[in-house]
Amino acid sequence: METVYYIVKSIDGDYANLVKEDEPGGDTKLVARALLPEGISEGCRLKFEFLQYEIV
């Protein structure tokens, strides 16, 4: 399974906008905060691996 790193670009209520770390100008990915670890904030770095997000 591929490992992908994301940066939390913004948080909007129950959703967070993520952008791939290696594509900072790329499209954002809208993800429900319920799927993300507690304690995320804007600018936080996340690792997505095996269908789970983890703060790095």
N, CA, C and O of each residue as an XYZ file, in Angstrom:
224
protein
N       0.840     -1.176      0.000
C       0.000      0.000      0.000
C       0.889      1.244      0.000
O       1.895      1.298      0.707
N       0.519      2.212     -0.776
C       1.290      3.447     -0.917
C       1.087      4.369      0.282
O      -0.022      4.480      0.804
N       2.142      5.021      0.711
C       2.071      6.010      1.778
C       2.038      7.392      1.150
O       2.864      7.714      0.296
N       1.078      8.211      1.575
C       0.923      9.566      1.050
C       0.945     10.535      2.223
O       0.320     10.283      3.253
N       1.662     11.639      2.070
C       1.723     12.670      3.102
C       0.890     13.868      2.677
O       0.951     14.313      1.531
N       0.108     14.382      3.626
C      -0.761     15.527      3.383
C      -0.470     16.624      4.384
O       0.048     16.373      5.473
N      -0.812     17.848      4.000
C      -0.787     18.999      4.888
C      -2.226     19.471      5.045
O      -2.957     19.575      4.060
N      -2.638     19.759      6.280
C      -3.983     20.283      6.508
C      -3.981     21.747      6.084
O      -3.375     22.592      6.742
N      -4.656     22.034      4.994
C      -4.685     23.392      4.455
C      -5.665     24.262      5.227
O      -5.357     25.409      5.550
N      -6.842     23.724      5.523
C      -7.830     24.478      6.297
C      -8.819     23.508      6.934
O      -8.965     22.361      6.510
N      -9.490     24.009      7.963
C     -10.524     23.238      8.648
C     -11.801     24.055      8.565
O     -11.825     25.240      8.899
N     -12.870     23.394      8.110
C     -14.155     24.065      7.936
C     -15.234     23.219      8.589
O     -15.798     22.328      7.953
N     -15.520     23.489      9.840
C     -16.538     22.725     10.566
C     -16.142     21.283     10.743
O     -15.121     20.986     11.363
N     -16.943     20.378     10.202
C     -16.699     18.941     10.351
C     -15.792     18.372      9.267
O     -15.628     17.155      9.175
N     -15.202     19.234      8.447
C     -14.359     18.782      7.340
C     -13.014     19.493      7.356
O     -12.879     20.600      7.876
N     -12.025     18.829      6.774
C     -10.696     19.421      6.625
C     -10.298     19.319      5.161
O     -10.595     18.330      4.492
N      -9.632     20.338      4.678
C      -9.102     20.353      3.315
C      -7.635     19.963      3.389
O      -6.838     20.631      4.047
N      -7.286     18.881      2.710
C      -5.911     18.389      2.705
C      -5.307     18.581      1.330
O      -5.999     18.507      0.315
N      -4.006     18.828      1.312
C      -3.282     18.943      0.054
C      -2.058     18.030      0.145
O      -1.402     17.968      1.184
N      -1.754     17.323     -0.946
C      -0.590     16.437     -0.944
C       0.670     17.254     -0.707
O       0.840     18.333     -1.273
N       1.542     16.734      0.126
C       2.769     17.442      0.485
C       3.665     17.686     -0.732
O       4.313     18.728     -0.823
N       3.704     16.740     -1.660
C       4.572     16.889     -2.826
C       3.910     17.666     -3.964
O       4.527     17.870     -5.009
N       2.648     18.105     -3.773
C       1.930     18.918     -4.756
C       1.255     20.095     -4.048
O       0.026     20.159     -4.013
N       2.032     21.030     -3.483
C       1.439     22.112     -2.683
C       0.452     22.990     -3.447
O      -0.440     23.573     -2.830
N       0.581     23.102     -4.754
C      -0.342     23.905     -5.536
C      -1.459     23.080     -6.146
O      -2.261     23.594     -6.926
N      -1.515     21.800     -5.792
C      -2.500     20.899     -6.383
C      -3.882     21.033     -5.773
O      -4.135     21.903     -4.940
N      -4.759     20.164     -6.202
C      -6.139     20.156     -5.714
C      -6.187     19.752     -4.245
O      -5.327     19.024     -3.750
N      -7.218     20.248     -3.565
C      -7.414     19.862     -2.172
C      -8.336     18.656     -2.100
O      -9.135     18.410     -3.005
N      -8.213     17.914     -1.015
C      -9.029     16.733     -0.769
C      -9.858     17.020      0.472
O      -9.302     17.305      1.533
N     -11.179     16.949      0.358
C     -12.078     17.204      1.466
C     -12.297     15.905      2.232
O     -12.750     14.909      1.667
N     -11.967     15.924      3.541
C     -12.061     14.723      4.366
C     -12.838     15.061      5.640
O     -12.614     16.104      6.253
N     -13.743     14.177      6.028
C     -14.490     14.362      7.271
C     -13.529     14.278      8.450
O     -12.666     13.402      8.496
N     -13.684     15.194      9.401
C     -12.794     15.215     10.561
C     -12.921     13.964     11.406
O     -11.996     13.617     12.141
N     -14.054     13.281     11.314
C     -14.242     12.035     12.068
C     -13.258     10.957     11.611
O     -12.972     10.023     12.361
N     -12.741     11.078     10.393
C     -11.776     10.104      9.866
C     -10.336     10.478     10.202
O      -9.417      9.691      9.972
N     -10.139     11.670     10.741
C      -8.798     12.171     11.036
C      -8.501     12.050     12.525
O      -9.426     12.005     13.336
N      -7.220     11.997     12.897
C      -6.880     11.897     14.319
C      -7.259     13.168     15.077
O      -7.310     14.255     14.502
N      -7.522     13.015     16.370
C      -7.820     14.173     17.213
C      -6.598     15.071     17.302
O      -5.463     14.601     17.235
N      -6.836     16.347     17.452
C      -5.746     17.283     17.649
C      -5.165     17.863     16.378
O      -4.122     18.515     16.429
N      -5.804     17.647     15.237
C      -5.263     18.240     14.013
C      -5.511     19.746     14.022
O      -6.448     20.231     14.657
N      -4.669     20.466     13.317
C      -4.818     21.910     13.164
C      -4.300     22.289     11.781
O      -3.650     21.487     11.110
N      -4.589     23.499     11.370
C      -4.115     23.952     10.058
C      -2.593     23.928     10.041
O      -1.942     24.365     10.990
N      -2.040     23.417      8.957
C      -0.591     23.296      8.824
C      -0.039     21.987      9.336
O       1.150     21.714      9.171
N      -0.863     21.181      9.945
C      -0.455     19.890     10.494
C      -0.107     18.932      9.348
O      -0.727     18.982      8.285
N       0.883     18.062      9.567
C       1.311     17.085      8.566
C       0.715     15.735      8.917
O       0.812     15.282     10.057
N       0.096     15.090      7.931
C      -0.539     13.790      8.132
C       0.055     12.746      7.198
O       0.459     13.045      6.074
N       0.096     11.517      7.692
C       0.511     10.374      6.874
C      -0.725      9.507      6.651
O      -1.426      9.165      7.603
N      -0.990      9.150      5.390
C      -2.099      8.271      5.043
C      -1.528      6.953      4.580
O      -0.848      6.877      3.556
N      -1.813      5.909      5.350
C      -1.278      4.585      5.043
C      -2.259      3.534      5.559
O      -2.765      3.661      6.674
N      -2.528      2.520      4.780
C      -3.448      1.446      5.151
C      -4.816      1.997      5.555
O      -5.424      1.541      6.523
N      -5.289      2.991      4.788
C      -6.607      3.609      4.959
C      -6.782      4.322      6.304
O      -7.904      4.466      6.789
N      -5.670      4.767      6.907
C      -5.708      5.498      8.174
C      -4.821      6.724      8.090
O      -3.775      6.713      7.441
N      -5.256      7.782      8.758
C      -4.466      9.017      8.855
C      -3.773      9.048     10.203
O      -4.336      8.628     11.214
N      -2.540      9.552     10.213
C      -1.752      9.637     11.443
C      -0.987     10.958     11.420
O      -0.429     11.339     10.392
N      -0.962     11.651     12.555
C      -0.178     12.894     12.653
C       1.293     12.541     12.687
O       1.716     11.659     13.434
N       2.071     13.237     11.870
C       3.511     12.985     11.792
C       4.240     14.126     12.486
O       5.469     14.129     12.544
